[in-house]
């Protein structure tokens, strides 16, 4: 009886695999449509331009498009700029948002709720919406065409302050009291109790922030005007603007060059990325 | 007295912790917001002259500016075109990936990957699809014996093409929120409804969909914000053209400020965007925060 049951279950399973249901077919079709643009970019980047719209499995593979892209625009410099920008922004955000989140979570500041609401406004009013005035301010501070100028408006992130405040609030006061008994001051309590316990939040926020700043375009475009400070996205945007007439295969290669580090990181740490976006999104 | 002093000290300490964030937010969020409102009441000083106060004249110009209305209408159509479609697709994707599905990991990865790409890179790739002669879409149409479409050059089609690309870019991001919400629905509900013989269709509409309402609102708010905030793809695909057929509010701000050098008119259009964002913020703080409270 039991055996018969498991046999029929196995048969049913085999049947499912052999004839995919309507839903499975739809899910897979959609997945293929969704991944196709990326696959197409990869195809175009690794083949001579003659094969852009000729899908021949035996088409010769080439790295020439990458060599061309690398030679025609200073991608090495763009990489350095993006790397400096992303590292700088994330580290500065960690410091500034940790301090502010800690103050909001644990300090009796008069008018705290009102101040917090004021911070939350920045969840809606982004630096890129205020490009006109932010450009004037950046230029007044001598920050135009600097990597600091690209990153600084994003450092006091309402989102980071909010996330860290929520996390710090869930940490039991008893831990703090125990540290105080051992003679820790506020800074030591923050660094030895709160920050280590908030590690998952830092990871989540860090990944979201890295992806955001790696991909950010409008504000960096406005505030930079030379190779010395341009990040990858802006470099790519200028390189591949249709009016420059750069060959498509080269544009494909340049596009892949710009997205490769983040894409590879995503493919390797998919779960962490998705979890981070979730954790950071659900408030 | 001693206790009072200690309180004071803690307050000052807390205020000092807030100081860096306060200075930065003041400089790059509040100051520019207020400056935008003030500048919208001035005319830019040409040739070194000081800006002249003109009251609401910029707003009068705005109301009479046919291009502005076109751009505002485009942005509305863009929001209406992208938001419901990407939300529906995101929900569909989440339902697919939440069910038993062969190759589920790959399918989920395929849906989510566009999210991780910069908008500029995505636009580059879609440019290969949309290009008039050598683009993939027209090649495919040609292979079927159909005449090509001018995807980005035809004013009647271009906005639709931009919308299609945006939906592709956004749906996977919204999917993960639905997926998380679906996984938090207790399986007992499904078992109970199976016992009662409820069809899957009515289970979805009577149980799943209402339970997902807070997620839908959350995603809706994000999508609304993105529809006025993200214009990166326009720089590659259309530059707002042809004849402003795909121009959106923020891109129009950019054009006015950095191509036409009319800073105060750009500020006036920015005020419109800020108003839209204020409405979205109100929606979030009233409707969404109240509803999710019960969850």
Interface residues (C-beta under 8 A of the other chain):
Chain A: X17 X20 X23 X24 X26 X27 X28 X30 X31 X32 X34 X35 X37 X38 X40 X41 X44 X52 X53 X95 X96 X97 X99 X100 X102 X103 X104 X106 X107 X108 X109 X110 X115 X118 X119 X121 X122 X123 X124 X125 X126 X127 X128 X129 X130 X131 X132 X133 X134 X135 X136 X137 X152 X153 X155 X156 X158 X161 X186 X211 X214 X215 X216 X217 X218 X221 X222 X232 X233 X236 X237 X240 X241 X242 X248 X251 X252 X255 X258 X259 X262 X263 X266 X267 X270 X273 X274 X277 X278 X281 X282
Chain B: X7 X10 X11 X13 X14 X15 X17 X18 X20 X21 X22 X23 X24 X25 X27 X28 X29 X30 X31 X32 X33 X35 X36 X39 X89 X92 X93 X96 X97 X99 X101 X102 X103 X106 X107 X109 X110 X111 X112 X113 X114 X115 X116 X117 X118 X119 X120 X121 X122 X124 X125 X126 X127 X128 X129 X134 X136 X139 X168 X171 X172 X173 X176 X177 X180 X218 X222 X225 X228 X229 X231 X232 X235 X236 X250 X253 X254 X257 X258 X263 X266 X267 X270 X273 X274 X277 X278 X280 X281 X284
